[in-house]
Amino acid sequence: MVKFGNIKIKIRPIKIAFLVDPNNAKQVREAIQLSSTVWGGAYCPILTIYKQMPKSWREGPIKAPKAKSVVLGYIEAFDPDVFVQLSREIPTYITDLKLKVIKSNEIWGIFDKERSLSPKYGIGVFEIFNDLFNEHFKYKSKYPVKVVIPEFPKQYGLFWASLFGELPAKFIPIVKKYFSDPLEIEEPKFKLEDISSLLKGDVIFPRRATQHALNHLSHSGSRRNAYAFFLDITKVEDIIDFWNLRAMGRNVMPIPKQFLSNDQLKKMVIDFLKVHRTHWGHNKTVCDCASIIRSRNSTMEEIQDYAKTLNIKPEPNDPSKDGFFSLQHWYPRVWDEWARDKDGAIPDDFFGDGDSIEVSERDELKISFSPLLPKFADKHTYHGEPRCVNEVSFRLYGSDQYLAEVFPKSSGKNFIRSISSFGSFHGDWRVGRNGLVKFVKDNFTDNWDIPESQKVVFAWLQDQGWETELSAPGLLAKQIYKKLDGHALSLANEKLLGLLEHMNGGSVQSNGQPVMNNRIRQERELPIGEIKSKLRNLSRSSNLCDYLISKGIFHIGLKVQCPHCIRRSWFPVDKIAEVFTCPKCLNTFSAIGNIENGQWCYKTIGPFSVPGYADGAYATLLALEFFTGRKLTTLLATPTLNFTAKANNKKDIEADFALFWQDSIYGKKRDGVLFGESKTYNQFTKKDFGRMRYLAKSFPGAIIVFSTLRKKLTPIEIKGIAGIAKAGRKFWKSERPINPVLILTGNELFSLHGPPYCWQDAGIKNKFNHIRGLISICNATQQIYLNLPSWETEWHEKWEKQHQKRKMKNKIVEDKKPG
């Protein structure tokens, strides 16, 4: 069941990545030409398939990164939907990504000049031209625009094509026949003195046309969105870097070293730097400014000499003394996960229109929707291949089962099947940087099952070779969650759990606190008045009793004394009749004369009647509530309950819960998988440590969680968990350990708030007042509960020792040198 929510659909162009060989100008030009013919082409990266990084990538004594890591880093950053192969070969590490790879001639397929002017993949430039006519030329505009398709000279032709875009030669006759007159297209022979007029904002050239009807969401912030790029336009490598800078969504002014003496170009650069020098809103004396970036085939001396010639003077009333630019000797490290956000090199997201589907109360998780195409796209053109993409996200509330919010980047057939709509073909769905991606081939109605968390996690594990099923405690926890309509936070009351355990025959203290050796006896029924009194003392809410009864936790019945054995027995309300059968002595007796002395009582029912704190289900549900109940406002999760899994030639795995997670902090996203071991009030044992150690080894990068309702760990537990935590502190990537360990206790699980507000100790709360995100909370809980230093401190000490060791080694070598 779902109470309410909405499904958001955003339209965006297909993201194409062009694969080219190093220094192959012909391939790069073809990539630019193809990009200039499809919607969103200006944001399609050109990726060089290096076998070994060139010398230009070396930074002094620092070695160039490995070619494979660079290419994969670019792919991760740009997150393409399709590869276009222009290169002679494609490495297996790219084909292993399972993204579709097509040849360059497949984009437009059969180019039919008379019947179809739309590409086989994507939305074409002719559809854009039609919309430009309707928007700007159908009626005389007050502020007219110009459409220009320049003809470039052979010298530096590749650079000019990268600057303005370029249509393939076979497109020109069609443009002249159908669009030249309606759009008043100009086709001038390009001259350098025309560059200023052509780059004006009211001029539409091929590359700008591909940006039609697109909005963008920046991940870099306003301070890193403008660059002046100092490059050698005779070098293919520099032109690719120039193209990719703009494909990231940045404002880029090229500074070709071949035209440094050109006064018009210098004026354009100065104007660009002035425009992108912006004062801070709250402090006008401080400014953000553009960076002048050195290309790999330029030197800092060349940039410095050029910068001296700019001589930009501030306005007389300018309150800031800050400069108009900064010099940057390195290219933004878009390929490096660690450096990407630090360099402001996260590519922007680009979207067209969108829609939102409101979801009202329903029993089934089925949605019917029509995939969206942009308004200007030809609605009657079908080629059997995707024309654009819909990014689908949803937030649903009041569900009585866990729904998937986060999806791993997996291409396994079981996983893809778990997220796909009914009747969709393989390859119609994928997971991108922003979640679910639906390839739109037409606008026919789609029937889609909203993905359930358990199915998604189990399908992913199945693709990893694990056959998975819910364990008995998992089935029980699932039933409890369903009975509570997904409101597991109502269990975050230690005294309530003690009351339920007492009624189920467990041993608890008079105040509801657990005892060391919980011995299970016969279940207990309690008088209605006593239950209401206890629940009134348990919670500030006056309607807790009514709420629990409405969720089916209690069942009402009559406690009657048998006249034969003199024992009292409880009879549910639906079993009350004229004649009772005593369950103790099996004799029958009349209701009349006995029922008057009976007492109305409550008993727990269904999954809530299982002793041992519902066989540990309450503790598991509270642990998952920490991740899914919005205690961590930046976190989304796709959880599953207690499960076991088997795989060939591997040990069985078992976890009390698992989930995919994604954090979004200041625009930077982190994600991963998590496995947890949950205890109610029992202690973690050697067996538990071994099981979690094996999970850490089997899933590098996974977070390992130890969760207990107790508020302190024993020395034995601290030692066992600390051993796993230390092993998991090995530096993995992007400032993350290989297996972070997270400790959750009653402090976190019974609180209505997340860290640091759940911690009562003022010193702890102040120390970790600024933690943000799940990884940081792992680091904090290891310090709080295991008495370990932060892993940054540990890493720094380790690196410092290595540095001193190298320094000493070099000194010994120097001392051994003669004279």
N, C-alpha and C positions, 0 to 999 in steps of 0.2 A: 504494500500500500504506500502511496505517496500523498501527502496532504496538499502541498503546493510547491511551486518553484518555477524556474524558467530555463529554457534551452536557448543559448545564444549562438547564432551562426554568422560568421564573418566571411565575406568573399575576398579572395585574394588571387593574384595571378599564379600560375604554375611557376615555381622556382626552378630554373634550369641552370645547371652548372656545366660549363663547356670545358672539356678535357683536351689540353693541347700539349704538344711536345716542346721542350725547351728551345727558345730562340727561333721558333717557326713562325715567321711573320705571316705567311699565307694562311695558316690555321687560325691565328689570332684575328686576322682581318675577316675571315669567314665567320668566326664567332661574333664579332662586332656587327656584321651585316645581319646575321640571323637574329641577334638580340634586338636589332632595330626594326624587326618586322612583327614582334609579338608584344602584347600587353605586359608591362612590367619588365621588359627586356633590359632596361637601364640598370636594374638591380640583380641581374644574373651574373655571377662571378665567372671569371676565366681562371681555371686552375691548371698550373703547369705540372705535368707528371715528371717530376725529377727522379732520376735514379740515384743521383748524388748531388747534394747541394753545391752550387757554384761558389767560387772564392768570394764573390761579392757579398755572401752571407756571413762571412767571418767578421767578428768585431774585435780587432786587436788580437789578444791572446786567447779570446773565447772561441771555441770551436763552433762551427755551424751546426745547427740541429740536424737530426737524421731526416732524410727525405720523406720517409713513410710518415713520421710524426707530423711533419709540416703539412703534407697533403691531407691527412686525416683531420688535423686541427682546423684547416680551412673548411673542410666538409662539415665538421661539427658546428662551426661558427655560422656558416651560411645556411645550413640545414636544407639542402636542395631536395626537390621532389623527384627530379629526373636528371640523369646524366646524358649529355650529348658527346659522343666520341668523335673527336677530330684527330686525336693522337693515333699513332700506329698501333699501340698496344694499351691494354688496361691492366694494371697490377691486380693480383688476386685479392689483395686486402681491400680493394674498392668493390670488386664483384661480390665479396663476402658480405657487404652491407645490404645486399638484396634489393637495392634500389634499381629501378628500371633504367637500362642503358639503351639508347637509340642512336642511329646514325644521323648525320646532319641532314640528309635528304628526306628523312622521315618527318621532320617538323611540319613541312608543308605538304608532304605526301605527293599525290598527283596534282600538279599545279594547273588547274583548269581555268583558263582565262575567261571562258564564256559562262560556265555554270557556277563554279564555287570560288569565291575569293576569301575563303577562311582557311586557316591552317588545320592540319590534322591534330596537332598538339597546341593548345592555347587559343587565345583570341587575337586575331590578326590586326595589322595596321590599317587595313582597308575598312574594317568595322569602326576603328578609331576615327578615321577620316570622315566617315559618315556622321559620327556624333559631333565632330568638330564643325561640320557644316551646319548641323541643326543648332549648335550652341552659339556659333560666332558669325556664320555667313548667310543663314537663311533669311535673317532680318539684319538690316544695317546696324552695326553696333556703335555705341557712342565712343567706346575705346577699342578700336579694331585691332586685331592681331594679324600677324603675317605668318604664312606657312612657307618655309624655305627648304629646298633640297639642294644644297651646294654641290658643285662638281669640283673635286679636289685635284690639285696637281700631283704629279708622281712623287716629287720630292716631299718627304715627310708625310706621305699620304696616309700611312698607318696612324700617325698621331692625329691628323685632322679627322680621320674617321672615328677615332676614339673620343674626340672632343664633341663632335656633332652627331655622331651616328651616321650610318650609311646604308642605303637600300641596295640590295643586290641588283645587278644590271637587268635581270629579267623582270623586275618589278616596274621599271621606269616606263615602258610602253603602256602598262595598265594605269599608272598614275596619270600619264598624259591624256589617255583616252577618257577616263571616268572622273578624274578629280582635279585636273589642272585648272579648268575654267571655274567650277563651283567654288573651289577653295582659293582661287587666284594664286596658285602656287608659283613661286619664283624659283628659277634654277640657275643662279649665277655661278660663274666660274670663280672659285674662291681665290681671294688675294689677302695677304696678311693685313693690309690696311682696312679690310672689311671686318676684322674679327670683333672689334668693339660693338659695331652695330648689330652683328649677328647674334651676339650673346646677350642682347637686351632681353628683359623679361617678357616683352610682348611678341617675341619671335619664337615660332614653333618649328623646330627642325626634327629630324627623325628620332634622335635619342629622347628629346623632350616629349614627343608624341607618345612614346611608350609609357610615360609617366601619367598619362591622362586618367583623371578620375580616381587618383590614388591618394590616400592619406597615410601618414607614417607615424609610428610610435617609437620614439628614441629611447635607447637604453644607455646612452652615454652621458646624458645631461647636456645642458646648454653650453657648458664650458669646453666641450671637446667635440664640437660639431663643425668646425671650420678649419681647413688646412690650406696653406699655399705649398704646392708640391714642386720642389726644385728638381728637375729631371733632365736626362739626356734623351731627346726624342729620336735618336738613331738606335737606341737600345730597346729591343722587344720587351725585355724584363721590366724596364721602367714604365713602359706604356701599359703593361698588364697591371702593375702596381697602381698606376694612376686610375685605370678603369675600376679596379677593385675597391679603391678608396671611396669612389662615388657609389659603387654598388652597395657599400655599407650604409649609405644614406647621408654621407657627409657633404658639406659644401666645400668644393675643392677648386682652387684657382691654380692652373698650371703655370710654372715658370720655366719654360724651356731654356736651357743654357745656350742654345743656338741663337736666341733672340734677346739676349740681355741688354743689348744697346738700343733696342727698339723703344722709343719714347711712349708710344701708344700703349704697349704692353705694360711698361712700368707704371703708367698712370692707372691702368686697370688694376694692377696689383695693389697700388696705394689705396685706391678707392675700396677695394675688397677688404683690406686690413682695417680701414677706418670703419666700415660698416659692421665688421665683426668684433670691434672693440666695444664692449658693453659694460656700463657701470652697474655695480651691484645695487639692488633696490634699496637695501637697508644701510648701505655705506657707499656713497657716491665717490669716495676717494679711492676705491678699489675697483679695478676693471678686469674682466676676462678678455682674452685676446686670442687671435688665431695663431697657430704655430706654422712656421716655415720648416717643412720637413725635407731632409736630405734623402734623395733617392740612393739606391745601392751603387749607382754608377756616377755618383757625384762625391765631392769632398766637402768637408766642413769649411775649408779655406775658401772654396768657391762661394759657398753660401754667405760666409762672413763678409767677403769682399763685396758681394752684391747688396747685402743688407746695409752696408755703409752708404750706398748710393741712394737709398730710399729717402732718408732725411724727411720724415713725416713730422709736421709740427702740430701740436694740439691747438684747439680753439682757445681764444683768449679767456673765456669764462669756464674752461674745463677744470673741475675741482680735483681731478686725479693727476698724479705725476707718473702713473704707470705707463709703460711703453705700449706700442701698437702691435707687437708681435714677440714671439719667443722663437729661438732656434732649436730645432730638435734633430739630433744626429741619427735617430733610429726610426725605422718604419713602424707604425702601430702593429703590435704583435697579435694580430687576429688569430693566428694559428696556435697560440699558446694559451691553454685554459687558465693557467695561473695569472698570466699578464694581461689577459684580454680586457678585464674590467678595469685594471689599473691604468691601461693605456687608452681607455675609452673606445675600445675596438670591438664592442659587441654590435653586430649589424642590426640596423633598425628593422622593425616589422612594418609591412606595407599591406594596406587593406583598401578595398573598395567599400561598397555599401554592405549592409548586414540586416539581420532581422532577429527578433526575439519571439520565442513561442512560450506563452504562459501555460503552465501545467497546473490543472486543478485536481482535486481529490479523485484518485482512481485506484482500483485494486491491482491492475496489471501495469507492468513497467514497459509498455509499448507506446511508441510515439510514431505518428505519421507526419511526414513533412516533405515538402518539395525542395530539392536542392536549388540553390540560388545561383543565377547567372547575373552579371552586371547588366544594367538596363540597356546599354548600347550594343550588347552582343547579339548576334543573329540567333534567334531562338529556334530556327528551323534547320540549323546545320548540325548534322550528326556524322561523325567519322569513326565512332567506336572507340575513340581515345579521349582523355580528359581535356576539357576546354578551360577550366579554371579549377579552383580548389575552394572548398568550404571548411573553415576551421570551426569545430563544434565543441562547445563547452557547456556545462550545465551545473546548476546548483538546485538540488531538490531537498525538501525538508519534510520531516514527519514520516520518513520511511521506516518500516519495521524490519528492514534488512540493510546490511552494509552495501552501499553503492560505490562504484569506482569513481574516484576523483583524479587519480594520478595514473599514468600509463607509462611503462618502461619503453624505451626505444628498441623494440624487438620486432623481428620479421618472421618469427616462427609461425608455422601454419596454424597451430592450435591457438596461439595468442591472437593472430589476425582474425581467426574465425570467432573468437570470443568478443571482439569489438565491432564486428561487421554487422551490417543490416541484413534483413532477410532477403535472400535471393541475390545478394551482391556477389560479384566475381572476385577471385583472388587478385589483389592489387588495387581494389577500389578504395581501400582504407589503409592508412598508415598512422604512425605516431610521430609528430613533429615536435619542434621546440615548444610550441604552445599547447600541445595536447593532441586530440583526435583530428585527423585530416581526412576529409572525404573528397575523392576525385570526382568532379562533376562532368559527366559525359552528356547529360540531357537534364531536363527539368521534370522528369516523371516522378510521381509520388514515391517516396521511400518509406518502408515500414521498418522501424528500428527498435530493437530491444535495448533499453538503457542497461549498460553492462553492470552486472553484479560483481562485487569485489572478489568473492570466493572464486567465481569462474575465471576471472582475469588472472588471479594469482596462481591458481592451479594449472591453467593453460600455459602460463609462462614456465612453471616448473616442469610441466610435461615436455615442453620443447627443450628443456635442459636435460631430459632423460629420466625425470622422476615421476613415478606413478603415485599420485597423491589422493588421500581421502581424509575426511573429517574423522577425528577420534570420538569416542563416546563423550568425553567432557566437552568437545567442540559442538557436538549435536545438542547437548544440554544447554550450553551457553547460547547457541543460536535460538533455541526455543524461548529462553528467558528474554533475550533481546527483542524477539518478536512480540512476546507478551507485554513488554514495556513500551511497545511502539517506538523503539529506538532510543528511549530516554534512559540510558544506563546511568546517567548522573544521579538519578534518584537513589541509587545504591551507595552513593558516596557518604554513608553515615555509619560509623563503626558500631554504634549502639543498635541500629536497625538490623545490621548483619548479625549481631549477637542475639537479638530477639528471635530472628528467624532460625538461627542455629539451635537456640534453646527449645523452640517449638518442634524442631525436627529431631529432638532427642540428644542434642549435643551438650557438652559440659562447658558452661560459661560462668563467669563470675556474676555476682548479683548486680553489678553495674553494666553488664553486657560485655565486658572485656573477656578475651579468650583465656583459657587455662593452658598450661603447658602440655598436659596429656589429655587431649579431647576424646573422651570415651563416649561412644554413641549408644544411647539407650532408646527406650520406646518413645515414639513421638508424643508430643503434648498438645492438648487443646487448652486454650485459655478463654476465660469468660469475656464477653464483649466489652464490659465495662473496664476490665483490666487492660485489654488490648488498647482501647481508646485512650486510657490514662497514660499507658507507656508511650504510645505514639505521640501524644501531646507533649510529653516531656522530651521526646527525641528530636523534635523539629520545631522551628519557629512557625512553620506553616500550619494553619489550623485545619487544613483539609487533607493532611497526609494520610489519615486513615481512609477517608473516602477515595482518595487517589489509588491507594494500594488495593482496595477492594475492587475498584473499577477495572484494574489491570489483571484481576484474577489471581492475586497472590493468596487471598484467604477464601475459605469456603465456610459458610455458616451451617451450624447443626445444633442438635439438642443433646445434652449430656444427661442420661437417664440412669437411675439405679435399678438393677435387676432384683426383683423380690426373691429369686431363688438362690443366687450366689452372693448377693449383697455387694456386687461390684458395679462400678459406674462405667458406662460405655457411651461413646459419641456416635450419634446417628445423623448423617447428612440430611438436610432439609427435604431433599427429594425422596428419602427413604422413610420418612415419618408416615406411619399408617396406624390402623386400629390395633394391630398386633405387632409387637416387636420380637425379634429373635436375638437373644443375647449372644454376642460373639465369643464370650468367655466360656459359658456353660452349655450353650446351644439350646437352652430351654426357651419357650415362647411365653410372653406375658402380655397382658392387655395394656393398651395405652391409657385407658381410663383408670384413674386411681394412682398412676405412676408419673404420667407426664406433667401433672401439676407441680411436682417437686423437682422437675428437671431444670437445667440451666443452659441458656443459649451461649454457645461458645464458638470461637473461630479455630480452624486448623489451616495450616498451609496446604496448598494443593499443587498438583502438576510438578513442573520443574523446580518450583520453590519449596517442595516438600523433601528434596534430596538433602541428606545431612552432609557434614563435612564442608559446610559453606557452599552447598550446591556442587560438591565434588570439585571445588576450586574455580567454578565458573564465575562467581562474583569477582574474584581477584583478577581474572583474565579480562572481564568486561570493563573493570575500572582502569586496568592498564591501557586498553584500547581507547577508552574515553579520554585519556590524557592526550592522545594523538588526534582523535577525531572530534572531540567535543568543543573545539575552538578555545581551549586553554592556551594553545599556541596559535596566535592569530595569523601568523605568516605561513602556517603549515596546511597542506592538503594531504590526504592519505587514502590508500586503497587497502583495507585490512582483510585478513581472514583469521578465523578462530583455530583452536587446537587441531593440529593435523599430524599425520604420519606420512612418510613418503619412502618408496623403495626404488632402487635403481640397480641395474646390472653391474656387477663388479664393484659395488660401493656399499658402505654401511648404510643402514636405514637412518633416516633423519626424523626428528620429532621436535616440534616447537609448540608452545602454548598459544602463540600468535605470531603473525608475520604481516608485513605491509610494505607497499611501495609508498614513498614519501617524496614530497617536493616542497622546498622552502623558497620563498621569494622575498628577499631582503634588499631594499633600496634598488629594486629592478634586477638584481642578480639572482639567478635561479640555481639552486642546488637540489640534487635528487639522489635517490638510491633505494636500496631494499633494507629491511630491518627484520630481525628474528628475536623473539623474546621467550624467556623462561619466567613463569609466574608462580608465586607461592602465596598462600593465604597467610597462615601464621607459622607454618613449618619452616625449617631451615633449608638452605641450599646445601646439597650434598656433593660428594665426589662424582657421582653419576651425572648430576646436572652440569657440573663443570666440564666433564668430558664431552657431553652432548653439545654444549655451546661452543667448545673449542673446535669440535669437528665442523660445526656450521660455519664458524669463522674461516676455517681453512678451505671449505668447499665454496664459499662465496666471498672472495676478496672484495673489499669495499663495503661490505654489509655492516650495519650497526648491530651490535649484540646488546640485548637488554636483559637486565636482572631486575625483576619487579616483585615486591613483597608488600603486604599490608602492615608489616611491622615497621616501626619508625627508626629502628637501629639495626645494624648488622653485627653479628658475633665476630670475634677475632678470627675464627676459622673461615667464616664466609669472606671476611675482608682479605685474608691471605689468598683464598682460592680465586676470587674475582679479580684481585689485583694482578695475579699472574696472567690472566687472560687479557686484562687491560694493558699491561706492559707489552705483551707480545703484539697487541693490536695497535700500538703507538708508532709502529714503523711508518715513516713518511711515505705516503702513497702518491697523491697528486693534488695540486691546487690547494695547498695548506691543509690537507686532510690526511689523517692516519688511515692505515689500510683496514682496520676494523675497530672503529670507536666503540667503547663500551659505555652504556648508559645505565645508571642505577636509579630506580624509582622505589620509593618507600611510601608509607602512609602519609608522610608529609606532603608529597606531591599528589597522591591518589585521592585522598579524602578532602583536599582543598578544592574550592570552587574556582581557584585562580591558578594560572601557570607560573613558572619561575619568572622573576625572583620573588613574586608576591606570595607564593605558597610557603616560603621559608620564614619561620617565626624568629629565628635568631637574627638580631639586628646586624651583627657583624657580618654574617654570611650574606644577608640581603644587601648590605652596602657594598660588599666586595664584588658581588656579581650583579650589581644594579643595571649594568648596561649590556648584559648578554642578549644576543639576538640570534635566533635560529637553533635548529636541533643539534647541529654539530657543536656549537658553543655550549649548549646545555650538557652534552656528553662530557665535555672538558670540565665543566663546573662540578658535576656530580662526582666525578672521579676525585676531585680535590676535596669535596665535602665529606664523602663517605669512605674513601679509600686512603685519604691522607697523602695522595700523590701530588707532585708539582704539576703545573700546567704542561701540556706536551710541547708548547712553544719554548718554555724554559729548558726542557729536556733536550729538544732539538738544537737549541742555541748552544748549550753546553757541549753537545756532541760535535757540532760543527766547529766550535772554537778549539776543541782538543785536536780535531783533524787538521785545522789550520796551523796550530802550534807544531804539530808533528811534521807537517810539510815544511814549515819554516825552519825547523831544526835540521831536517834532512838536507834542505838546500844549503844551509850554513856549513854543514859537514862537507858537502861537495865543493863549496867555494874554498874552504880551508885546505882541502887536499890539492887544489890547483897549484902548480909550481909558481914561485915568485910572484 
